[in-house]
Amino acid sequence: MIILITGGAGFLGGSLASILSLQIKTIITYSTSPVNQNGHFILLHLDITDKKKVEDLFCRYRPDVIIHTAAIANAAICENNKQYACSVNVCGVENIAIAAEKVNARLIYISTDNVFSGNKKFYAEEDGAEPSCFYGRTKLDGENIVISVCSDYCIARISLVYGISANLSKCFAEKIMIDLMNNKEVELFIDEYRSPIYLNNLCDILMELALCKEFQGLYHICGSKRVSRYEFGLKMAEIFHFSNELIVPISISEVDFRYYRPADCSMINLKVSKLLKTRIWSLDEGLLHMKVLSEEYDQ
Ligand SMILES: NC(=O)c1ccc[n+]([C@@H]2O[C@H](COP(=O)([O-])OP(=O)(O)OC[C@H]3O[C@@H](n4cnc5c(N)ncnc54)[C@H](OP(=O)(O)O)[C@@H]3O)[C@@H](O)[C@H]2O)c1
């Protein structure tokens, strides 16, 4: 069994690589950023926009499963450079899907809660995706390509991920943690809702999805709690024993983003929970684990 993970220098790809490579023969690919972590994986360069290189690499290494995390995951970058976003998030996915099919590999495509408009709450798989931001549009196009090209696939629509990165990339929760540690105030939205999922728990879930062919089609992989970013910050302050006075409530309307941010992309995880052996952790459990890991790295 060989698993290939794209986006190995990224926040999710890096953690997946360090967790999966302990148990399975793992290949990770990177693009421009250096991979600054050690592991038992094979490390290869791959620009997913290069169709021929993707095909050549897949034919040479013949992975059984591909977990495709590589993307332009920053909504502002997607909005400001639509062509670039499409080349990676749409054409790149097409290259991966076609090459995966060619070598009969199973494809796990990482998508996002940003495929929803954000005007509702607790989105389920059967709710129609209607992206209101360009990033979400490109990721939904990617989903549709996977559906039309692949015969063995799983689309994991994930929510906001928090945890300690295995490499240099930093998630929003780590940035909050660092600011609070330095006694700096953090402004967080009271009106942007998500169902955050803990990074290590997500990696275990994705491994189960990768290895178990019973999972076919679309799944929402998210935490069970719907919280605003502000509520998330307050919970972090409580668990990490920081002063909650450093968490400053603000509204999305107070910031000029120049692009639309979907307000409520909270999802429900009922469909996947019924099949998973891995338990989805609560927000308290995830943050407590994150605190323990952050203390280990401090020492
Ligand atoms: N993090 C979240 O909260 C979250 C939430 C929902 C969905 N997602 C989805 O989860 C996936 C991983 O997100 P992330 O947070 O780990 O993002 P990330 O840290 O930005 O990692 C994305 C990776 O994609 C790589 N990449 C970009 N262009 C590439 C190209 N042309 N060829 C090959 N690799 C390329 C980047 O490599 P370089 O740096 O070398 O360019 C980077 O390592 C994405 O698909 C994202 O849409 C993430």
The ligand as an SDF file (V2000), in Angstrom:
LIG
                    3D

 48 52  0  0  0  0  0  0  0  0999 V2000
   -6.8180   24.8930    6.6560 N   0  0  0  0  0  0  0  0  0  0  0  0
   -8.1410   24.9570    6.6940 C   0  0  0  0  0  0  0  0  0  0  0  0
   -8.7230   25.4360    7.6980 O   0  0  0  0  0  0  0  0  0  0  0  0
   -8.9480   24.4290    5.5430 C   0  0  0  0  0  0  0  0  0  0  0  0
  -10.3400   24.5080    5.6330 C   0  0  0  0  0  0  0  0  0  0  0  0
  -11.1090   24.0010    4.5910 C   0  0  0  0  0  0  0  0  0  0  0  0
  -10.5050   23.4070    3.4970 C   0  0  0  0  0  0  0  0  0  0  0  0
   -9.1460   23.3710    3.4170 N   0  0  0  0  0  0  0  0  0  0  0  0
   -8.5530   22.6960    2.2510 C   0  0  0  0  0  0  0  0  0  0  0  0
   -7.5480   21.8290    2.7410 O   0  0  0  0  0  0  0  0  0  0  0  0
   -6.4640   21.7500    1.8360 C   0  0  0  0  0  0  0  0  0  0  0  0
   -5.1710   22.0530    2.5460 C   0  0  0  0  0  0  0  0  0  0  0  0
   -5.2330   23.3670    3.1010 O   0  0  0  0  0  0  0  0  0  0  0  0
   -4.0220   23.9560    3.9630 P   0  0  0  0  0  0  0  0  0  0  0  0
   -4.6000   24.8120    5.0080 O   0  0  0  0  0  0  0  0  0  0  0  0
   -3.0780   22.8710    4.3290 O   0  0  0  0  0  0  0  0  0  0  0  0
   -3.3630   24.9170    2.8740 O   0  0  0  0  0  0  0  0  0  0  0  0
   -1.8330   25.3720    2.7290 P   0  0  0  0  0  0  0  0  0  0  0  0
   -1.1430   25.3350    4.0370 O   0  0  0  0  0  0  0  0  0  0  0  0
   -1.8650   26.6730    1.9980 O   0  0  0  0  0  0  0  0  0  0  0  0
   -1.2150   24.2520    1.8060 O   0  0  0  0  0  0  0  0  0  0  0  0
   -1.5360   24.1690    0.4480 C   0  0  0  0  0  0  0  0  0  0  0  0
   -0.3880   23.5300   -0.2750 C   0  0  0  0  0  0  0  0  0  0  0  0
   -0.6900   23.5010   -1.6710 O   0  0  0  0  0  0  0  0  0  0  0  0
    0.5410   23.6410   -2.3670 C   0  0  0  0  0  0  0  0  0  0  0  0
    0.3910   24.1180   -3.7370 N   0  0  0  0  0  0  0  0  0  0  0  0
   -0.0400   25.3210   -4.1760 C   0  0  0  0  0  0  0  0  0  0  0  0
    0.0860   25.3830   -5.5260 N   0  0  0  0  0  0  0  0  0  0  0  0
    0.6030   24.2010   -5.9280 C   0  0  0  0  0  0  0  0  0  0  0  0
    0.9780   23.6710   -7.1910 C   0  0  0  0  0  0  0  0  0  0  0  0
    0.8350   24.3640   -8.3260 N   0  0  0  0  0  0  0  0  0  0  0  0
    1.4910   22.4100   -7.2210 N   0  0  0  0  0  0  0  0  0  0  0  0
    1.6370   21.6930   -6.1010 C   0  0  0  0  0  0  0  0  0  0  0  0
    1.3250   22.1430   -4.8740 N   0  0  0  0  0  0  0  0  0  0  0  0
    0.8020   23.3820   -4.7870 C   0  0  0  0  0  0  0  0  0  0  0  0
    1.3060   24.6620   -1.5400 C   0  0  0  0  0  0  0  0  0  0  0  0
    2.6650   24.5000   -1.8080 O   0  0  0  0  0  0  0  0  0  0  0  0
    3.6490   25.7640   -1.9870 P   0  0  0  0  0  0  0  0  0  0  0  0
    3.5840   26.5260   -0.7000 O   0  0  0  0  0  0  0  0  0  0  0  0
    4.9570   25.1330   -2.2410 O   0  0  0  0  0  0  0  0  0  0  0  0
    3.1280   26.5380   -3.1400 O   0  0  0  0  0  0  0  0  0  0  0  0
    0.9290   24.2910   -0.1140 C   0  0  0  0  0  0  0  0  0  0  0  0
    1.8960   23.4460    0.4510 O   0  0  0  0  0  0  0  0  0  0  0  0
   -6.7920   22.7110    0.7040 C   0  0  0  0  0  0  0  0  0  0  0  0
   -7.3070   21.9630   -0.3580 O   0  0  0  0  0  0  0  0  0  0  0  0
   -7.8590   23.6280    1.2750 C   0  0  0  0  0  0  0  0  0  0  0  0
   -8.7220   24.0700    0.2740 O   0  0  0  0  0  0  0  0  0  0  0  0
   -8.3620   23.8650    4.4200 C   0  0  0  0  0  0  0  0  0  0  0  0
  1  2  1  0
  2  3  2  0
  2  4  1  0
  4  5  1  0
  4 48  2  0
  5  6  2  0
  6  7  1  0
  7  8  2  0
  8  9  1  0
  8 48  1  0
  9 10  1  0
  9 46  1  0
 10 11  1  0
 11 12  1  0
 11 44  1  0
 12 13  1  0
 13 14  1  0
 14 15  2  0
 14 16  1  0
 14 17  1  0
 17 18  1  0
 18 19  2  0
 18 20  1  0
 18 21  1  0
 21 22  1  0
 22 23  1  0
 23 24  1  0
 23 42  1  0
 24 25  1  0
 25 26  1  0
 25 36  1  0
 26 27  1  0
 26 35  1  0
 27 28  2  0
 28 29  1  0
 29 30  1  0
 29 35  2  0
 30 31  1  0
 30 32  2  0
 32 33  1  0
 33 34  2  0
 34 35  1  0
 36 37  1  0
 36 42  1  0
 37 38  1  0
 38 39  2  0
 38 40  1  0
 38 41  1  0
 42 43  1  0
 44 45  1  0
 44 46  1  0
 46 47  1  0
M  CHG  2   8   1  16  -1
M  END
$$$$
